[in-house]
Amino acid sequence: MKRNATAVWNGSLKEGAGKLSTQSKTLENTQYSFKSRFEEGIGTNPEELIAAAHSGCFTMQLSAYITEAGFEIESIETKCDIDLVDGTIVSSHLTVNAKVKGISDDAFQQEVTKAEKNCPVSKVLNAAISTIATLV
């Protein structure tokens, strides 16, 4: 399986702007710029997209592990905070709230730890990854 996205940038870093498009067309000519990355501009930015990818990937991996363990998932919600310091992504912090029928907190935390270490996006990030997970 291969997926792709395309970025087009016009102009200088601070005054220019770019557009992102994905193979699926979910993003199509989506605006990004210096302001949307480092200030409060309209559009997305690479860190926000990494946060979306990590939260989505982790949540799917956690769902797989919980299902394989024989539990029924009502919902899993994951927020991802990406920290960019001095031009380097230094951490990805996942905050998870889940409703799972019949699972103990210990069993849930074990599945969370496995998902944190094994989702494909976690594996590609060269940053500290942490998770706080709450079983509702």
C-alpha positions in Angstrom: 0.0 0.0 0.0 1.2 3.5 -0.9 -0.4 6.8 -0.2 0.6 10.3 -1.3 0.1 14.0 -0.8 1.4 16.9 -2.7 2.5 20.3 -1.5 2.9 23.4 -3.7 4.5 26.6 -2.3 4.8 30.0 -4.0 6.9 32.9 -2.7 9.1 33.4 0.3 8.7 31.6 3.6 7.0 34.5 5.5 5.1 36.1 2.6 4.4 33.1 0.5 1.7 30.5 0.8 1.1 26.9 -0.1 -1.6 24.4 -0.9 -1.8 20.7 0.1 -3.7 18.0 -1.7 -4.1 14.3 -0.8 -4.6 11.3 -3.0 -8.0 10.7 -1.5 -9.0 14.4 -2.2 -9.9 14.9 1.4 -7.5 17.7 1.3 -7.6 19.5 -2.1 -5.7 22.7 -2.5 -5.9 23.2 1.3 -4.2 26.4 2.3 -1.1 26.5 4.6 1.3 29.3 5.3 3.8 30.7 7.7 1.0 32.4 9.6 -1.1 29.2 9.9 2.0 27.4 11.2 3.6 29.9 13.5 0.9 32.5 14.2 -2.9 32.5 13.8 -3.5 32.3 10.1 -6.2 30.6 8.1 -5.3 27.1 6.9 -3.5 24.0 8.2 0.1 23.3 9.0 2.4 20.2 9.0 2.2 19.7 12.8 -1.6 19.8 12.8 -1.5 17.2 10.0 0.9 15.0 12.0 -1.4 15.3 15.0 -4.3 14.2 12.9 -2.4 11.3 11.5 -1.0 10.2 14.9 -4.4 10.4 16.7 -6.2 8.6 13.9 -3.5 5.8 13.5 -3.2 5.3 17.3 -7.0 5.1 17.7 -7.4 2.5 14.9 -4.5 0.4 16.4 -6.1 0.6 19.9 -9.4 -0.4 18.4 -7.8 -3.5 16.8 -6.1 -4.5 20.1 -9.2 -4.1 22.2 -11.3 -6.0 19.7 -8.7 -8.8 19.5 -8.8 -9.0 23.3 -12.6 -9.7 23.1 -14.1 -6.5 24.3 -16.8 -4.3 22.7 -15.9 -0.7 22.0 -18.6 1.9 22.4 -16.2 4.8 21.5 -12.6 5.9 21.6 -11.6 9.6 21.3 -8.0 10.6 21.0 -6.5 14.1 21.0 -2.9 14.5 19.9 -0.7 17.5 20.8 2.5 17.9 18.8 5.3 20.0 20.3 7.5 21.9 17.9 10.6 23.3 19.7 13.4 25.2 17.8 12.3 23.7 14.5 12.1 20.1 15.8 9.1 18.0 16.6 10.1 16.9 20.1 7.0 15.1 21.3 3.5 13.8 20.5 1.2 13.5 23.5 -2.0 11.4 23.1 -5.0 12.0 25.4 -7.5 9.1 25.1 -11.0 8.8 26.4 -12.7 5.5 25.8 -15.9 3.6 26.6 -15.3 -0.1 26.4 -17.7 -2.7 27.8 -16.3 -5.1 30.4 -12.6 -4.1 30.3 -10.7 -3.4 33.4 -8.5 -0.3 33.7 -5.4 -2.5 33.9 -6.3 -4.4 30.7 -7.2 -1.1 29.0 -3.9 0.5 29.9 -2.0 -2.5 28.5 -3.7 -2.2 25.2 -3.1 1.6 25.1 0.7 0.9 25.7 0.8 -1.6 22.9 -1.0 0.8 20.5 1.3 3.7 21.5 4.3 1.6 20.6 3.0 -0.2 17.5 0.8 2.1 15.5 2.7 2.9 12.2 2.8 6.7 12.8 4.3 6.2 16.3 7.0 4.1 14.7 7.9 6.8 12.1 8.0 9.7 14.6 11.5 10.3 16.1 10.0 12.1 19.1 9.0 11.3 22.7 5.5 9.8 22.6 3.3 9.8 25.7 -0.3 8.9 26.5 -2.9 9.6 29.2 -5.8 7.3 28.8 -9.1 7.3 30.7 -11.6 4.5 30.6 -15.1 6.1 31.0 
